[in-house]
Amino acid sequence: MICDLLTELTNYAIANGLISEDDRTYTINRLISMFGIVEYKEPGQALPEGRPVAEILKDITDYAVGNGMLEEDTIARRDLFDTKVMGEVTAAPSAVRREFGQKLTVSAKDATDWYYAFSKATNYIRTDRIAKDVKWTAATEFGDIDITINLSKPEKDPRDIAKAGQAKKSGYPSCLLCKENEGYAGTLSHPARQNHRVIPIKLAGQDYFLQYSPYVYYNEHCIIFNKEHIPMKIDHAVFEKLLDFVGQFPHYTAGSNADLPIVGGSILSHDHFQGGSYEFPMARAPYESEFKFAGYEDINAGIVKWPLSVIRLQGTDTSKMAELADKILTAWRAYTDEDAFIYAETEGVPHNTITPIARRRGDLFELDLVLRNNITTEECPLGYYHPHAEYHHIKKENIGLIEVMGLAVLPARLKGELEALSTAIVEGRDIASDPVLEKHADWAKEFMAKQEVTADNVDDVIKAEVGIVFAKVLECAGVYKCTPEGREAFMRFVNSL
């Protein structure tokens, strides 16, 4: 049986262009060596064709579990093992880069289309898990926004957590983004990456790599990371690099998390950007007001109609756009407006920074500058411009780049909780008395009071109301509120420039 499975995997790899037909015997010999098979047997009958690679790998891993090849049958150990197997049928980095380069001579889109398909075919992007994510669109006063409940990341087994805690810590690779992850075997606390391949690119003359996120929160969700393990920093060079990236890959958007805790991303230790082939809701948001900056009359600028505080620049001269963006950043880092509760720093700790996003609109370049501030107070220890406590039942985590652009990435717990809430509402149960659902009780009472909720519409109502909450969460993160007073304060900053 195992010989048949290994042959099926090899057939899959050849059919999907992961290896060449010339590599067949070499690959099978490496696989049977991994499994300690002394004598390889040709399949005695026709093998299945077109089976998803996740199914093939599951059967191979089941065999390994049954034959004592895994220390314990846990998700983490299965992932480490099936990635090791997949690494044997994945082309070397040099071959992948050569193919990408050849496609790039045709067009940037041809190159990324091929690379994305390759990353899914290698099971580096586990499409079977991503298919479990829950997604919908919700209408808000700022337009439609996108909601996802992320179920792609498997929950950790307590046995693996315990073993990982006992293991000796390693500083290699330095983090999950480092180039040294390419081909890395992984540990219980660090995912295996034998099937991972990265593409070198240049941004404003500096060395970066392009890869896809294994958890793709949206179509072709890519990560562009610095060759060196250096901290994230928003500066003039970042604007140049983002504009350079969308110049090279005009069908992609690209942005950076802010460079301060609370308003920044989860990995501030490694300089990186995120992008992809996806129209985020914020990209569809129009100008609310428009203006010109002296000396930059050829660049259109304005405030975007969006729950966060966004200055949008549009132009064709990327050098001047980066220069203007840097002037706005420099001014914002030093800007204090006590009446608007904006403080550049307190006790020497800086608070102001920017989340930048670049995209193309035909020949026009567009750069969104989202003003951020990470000040905390006694009442808001997680951040004043952070989801407020009344919304924590839906979203408590930081608002990073992806969510700034209007795509909610909500915790996996919500899938079960919202299903249970739907049932409780239909059955007329006391939500406040349920230890799991009581956090949603006030919210449910509020939205049930303004509309009739029935068994037929309860799921749609809940989804719509989640969207409304997420819009409120984004408003919490906006340093200037969408009110006359807030817009007046916003223009004080604009005029100060």
N, C-alpha and C positions, 0 to 999 in steps of 0.2 A: 504493500500500500504506500509506504513512504517513498519508494522509487517513483511510483506513478505521480505522487503529489509534487515531488521535486522536478519531475519532467514537465508537469503541467505548469509549474511556476516558471520554468525556463522557457516554455512555449509562450507564456504570457509576456515575459520580458522581451522576447524577440518580436512578437506581434506588436508590442507597444513602443518599439524602438529604444528600449533601455539598453540592450546589447545587440550585437550583430549575430547573424546565423553562424558566422565564423567562430563565435565565442561559445557555441553550444557545448561541445565536449569539455572544454576548459571549465565552463561554469558548472556543469553537472559533476565533474570530478571534485571541485571545491565544495559543492553542497554535500556530496556523499561522504567526503572527509569530515565535514562538520558533524554529521550524524553518525560517524563511526561505522559506516556501511562498508563491508569488505568487498562485496560483489554487487555491482549495479545490474539490475535486470530491466530490460526494455519493457515498456508497457505491453501487456498481453491483449489489450483491446483499445479501441479508440477512446481518447481522453476527452473530457468535457472541453468545450471551447466557449470563450466569452464570459467565464465566471468572474465576478468581481475579485480583485486581488485580496480584499479583506477576508473573503470566504476561503480562498486557497490558504492564506496564512493562518487562519483559525484552525483549519484541519491539520496543517503541519505542526502548529504549536500544541494542539491537542495530543498529537503523537508524541511530541517531546515531553509533555507533562506525564503521559502514560508510561513513558520509558525512563522516567527519573532524570531528565535532562535539565529540569528547572528545580531550584531549591524549594520553592513554594509556588502554588498556583494562585498568583495574585495578578491584578491588572498591570502593575508596574513591571513585574518580572516577565509577563507575557509581552509587554511592549518592548522591553529590552531585547528579548529573544527574537521576536518577529522582525524587528528592525535590523538585527544582525543578519538574519536570513536574507532580508531584502537587500542589504548592502552587497551581497554576493551577486545579485543580478542587476546592479545599477552601474552604469558606465562611469569611468574615471572622470575626475574633474576636468582634465585637459580635453577629453572628448566632448563633454557637455559645453564647455566654453567655446570650443571650436564650432560646434553646431549653432550655438547662439549667435556667434559672430557672423556666420554665413547667412543666417536668417536676417540679421541686422542690415546686411547689404541690400536686402529687398525692402524692408521697412521695420521700424521699431515695433509696430503692432505684430508683424509676423514673428518677430523674435520673442516678444513676451507671450504671445499666444502659444507658441511651441513650449516655452519654458514653464508656463503654468500647467499645461497638459502633462508635461514631463513630471512636474512636482506632485501632481495627483497620481500619475501612473506608478510612481515609486512608493506610494503610500506614505510619503513624507507628509502630505496633506491627507489626513484620514477622512475621506469623503463620507464614509459610512457613519462616522460620529457627527460630523458637521450637519448631516441630513436630519439629525435629531433636534437641532436648534429650532426654537419656535420664533416665527417672524410675522410681523404685521405692520400695517401703516395706520397712523392715527391722525385725524384732522385737529389742528390747533389754530389759534389766531395768527400764528406765524407761518401757516401753511402746513402741509402734510409732513410729519416726521416719522422716522423709521424706528420700530421697536424690535429688539431681539432678546430672547432669554437664552443665554449661552449654556449649552449642554455638552459642548465638545470636549472639555477637559474632564477626564475621568476622575471620580473621587478617589482619594488615596486610601489604601487598605491600612488599617491600624498596624498590621504586622510589618508592612513596609516602612511606615512612619517610625516605628520602634527601631528597626534595623538601620534605617538611615541615620537616626540619632546616635547610634552606637559606632557608626562608621567614621573613619578618619577623614577629616575635611581636606579637600583638595582645592588648590587655587588654579587648577587647569581644567577646562578653560576658565578664564577670569569671570565670564558671565555667559548668559544664554545667547548673546548676540555676537560673541567673538568669532573670528574666522576659524579659530581652532576647533569649532564645533563640527566642521565639515569632516565626516567620517568618524567622529568620536563615538566610542562604545557606550558611553553613558553609565550612570549609577542609579541607585534607588532615588536619589534626590536631584538627578540631572538627566534629562531625556537622552536616549540614544539617537545618534545622528549618522549612522553608516550610510543611509540612503539620502543624505542631504548634500546638495551641491549649490555653490554660490557663484555669482557672476561679477567679475571685477568691472567697475566703471570709474570714470573720472568726473568729479564735480568741482568746477571752478579750479581745476588743476590739482585737486587733491584726490587721494586714493580712497575709494569706497567700494562696497560690495552690495549687490542686489540679491535679495532672496524673497521668498514668500513666507507669510506667517503660517505656521502649521495649523492655526485655529481659524484662519480666514473669516473674519467678522463680516466681510463684504466681498464682492467680486474682485478677484485678483489682488487681495490685500497683501501688499508687499512691504518689505522693510529695507531701508537703505542705510547701511551702517558703516561707520568709519573703520578703516583698516586697523587703526590703533585703538586700544582700549583707553579712551580719554573721556572725561565727563562731558555731558551735554552743556551747551552754552548758546544762548540766543544772542547773536551779534550780526554785524554787517555781512560777514562771510556766510552765515546761514541763509540770509535772503538771496545772496548770489547763488548759492548751491541749489536752493529750492527752485529758483527760476531757471537755472541751468538744467536741472532734471526734467522739468516739464518742457523745456526747449528740446531736449533729446527724445523725450517720450511724451509727445503732445496729447496722447490719448489717456494719459494718467494724471491724477492729481497728486500732490505731495505736500506734506505738512510736518510740523514738529510739535511735540509736546513742549510745554513751557519748561524752563530750567530751574524752577524752584519747587520745593516740597509742597504738598497739598494740591497745588494747581498743575503740577507736572505729572509726567508719566511714571510707570512703575520701575523703569530702569534708567535712572538718571546718571548712572556711572559710565554709560557708554553712549557716545554721540551717535544718534541715529534719527532717521525720519521715517514716516509711514506714508504710503500712497496706494494707488490702485486704480482700476477701471470702474469707477462708481460715481454716480452723481449724488452727492450728499444734499440733504435738504437745504443746508445753508447756501449752497451754490445757486439754488433757485430763488433765494430771498432777494428782493429788489433793494435798490437804494431808498432810504427814507428821506435823506436830504443829501445834496451834493455841494461840493465847493472845490476851489483850487488853492494850491499852496504857492506862495510867491517863489519864483525861480523854477517852478515845476509846472508851468501852465499846460504843458503837453501831457500831463498825467491827470486823468480824471480821478477825483476822490470823493468820498462821502461816507455817511453812516448807514449801515445796513439795517433793514427792518428785521431784527433778530433778537431773541431774549438775552443773549450776551452782548457785550459792548464791542462792536466791530467797525473798524475803519477799512474801507476797501479802496485799493489803488488799481487803476487800469491804464495800461500804456503799451507801447511797443519797444521802448528803450529800457531793457532790463537793468542796465548799469545805473541809470537815473532812478529807476524804481527802487533798487536796492539801497541807493544813497538816501532817498526820501524815507524809506522804511526805517533806516538806521537813525535818521534824525528824530523820527517819531518815537522809536524805542528809547533813545538816549534821553529825550525829554520826559517820557513816561517814567523811566526808572527814577528820575529825580523829582517827580511831581507829587505835591501834597495839596490836598484841598480838604481841610478839616470839616467844612460844612457838608461835604459829600462823603465823609468818613473814608477819605483816600489818604493813606500815609505811605510815603516812599520808604520809610524805615522807622523802626522803634528800637531804641536801645542798641543801635548799630546793626540791626538785622534788616536786610532789604526785603521789600514786599512786592514791588511792582515788576512785572515782566510781561512778555507777549507770547501768545500762541499764534504762529504764522502758518498760513496755508496758501499754496500756489496752484494755479490751474491755467489752462489755455482756453480761449474762446476764439477759434480761428487763428488769425494773425495777432490777436490781442492777448497780452499777458495780464493775469489778474492775481493780485496779492491781497489776501485778507489778513488783517492784523487784529487779533482778539486781545483786548486789554485784560490782564489778570492781576489779581492781588491776593496774597495768601495770609493776610493778617488774621490773628485769632483773638478772641475775647473770652472772658470768664463764661459768658452765656453760650458762646460758640467755640469750644476748645478745638474742634476739628477744622475750624476755618469759618470766618464770617461770610466769605463769598464761596460757600460750600453748601451742599444740600442741607436745608434746615431740618431740625429734628422731626417736624410734623410730616416730612416726606420720607423718613428713613425706613418706613415699612415697605417702600418700593425701591428706594435707592439711597444708600448711605455712603457708597464709595466715592472716591475723587472723580471729578469731571475732567477727563483727559481729552486729547485731540479728537478722537473718534466721536465722542459724545458732544463736544463743542460744535461739531459739524452737523449734529442732528440725528445721529444714530445711537439709540440707547442700547447699551450692553448691560442687561439686568441679570442679577444673580440667579443661579439654577434653582434655588429654593422656591422661587416664585411660581414655577410651573405647577408644582403640587399645591401650593398655597392658593393660587387663583382658581384652580379646579375645585378645591375643597370649599372655597368661598362661594363659588357659583352654586354648588350643591346646597350649602347652608342657606343661601338666600332663597332658593326655590322651595326648600323644605320649611322655611320660616323659623329656623333655629336661632337661638341667642348667640350671635357671633362673639360678643364680649366675654362669654363664659367659656369659650374654646381657647385653651392655652396656646394653640398654634395660630389661630386666626384673630385673637383679640387685638393684635397690633393693627389690623385692618378695620376694626369695628367703627371707629369714628368716621373714617373715609367712606365706608359702605353706607353708613347712616346718611351721610351728606349727599351722596349721589343718588340714593334711593328716594330721597325727599324731593328731588327735582324732576323725576321722571318715573313712569311706570316700568317696573322691572318684572318680566315674566320668564317662564321656562324657555320661551322661544327666543327671547332677546338678551338674556342675562350674560351670555359669553361676549356678545358684541358690545354690550354696555360696559362691561369690565375692561375690555381691551381699549375702548375709547377713553375711559376714565384714566387708565394707566398712561395713555398718551398725554392727557391733560396734566397729570401729575409730573410727568417728565418735563414738559414745557415749563412748569413752575420750578422744577429743579434747576433747569438752565437759567431761569430768571434769577434764582438765588446766586448763581455763579457770575452773573453780570454785575460789573462794578458800578455801572450806571443803569438805573431802573428805567423801564419803559413807561415813564410818567412825564408830565410836563417838567416837574422839578428835576427828574433824572436827566432828561434831554438838555435842560438848561445847564446843568453841571457838566455834561458831556461836552457841550459847545465851549464851556470855559476852558477846558483842556485843549480843544481844537484851536481856539483863538489864541491860546498861549503859544502855539507853535509859530 
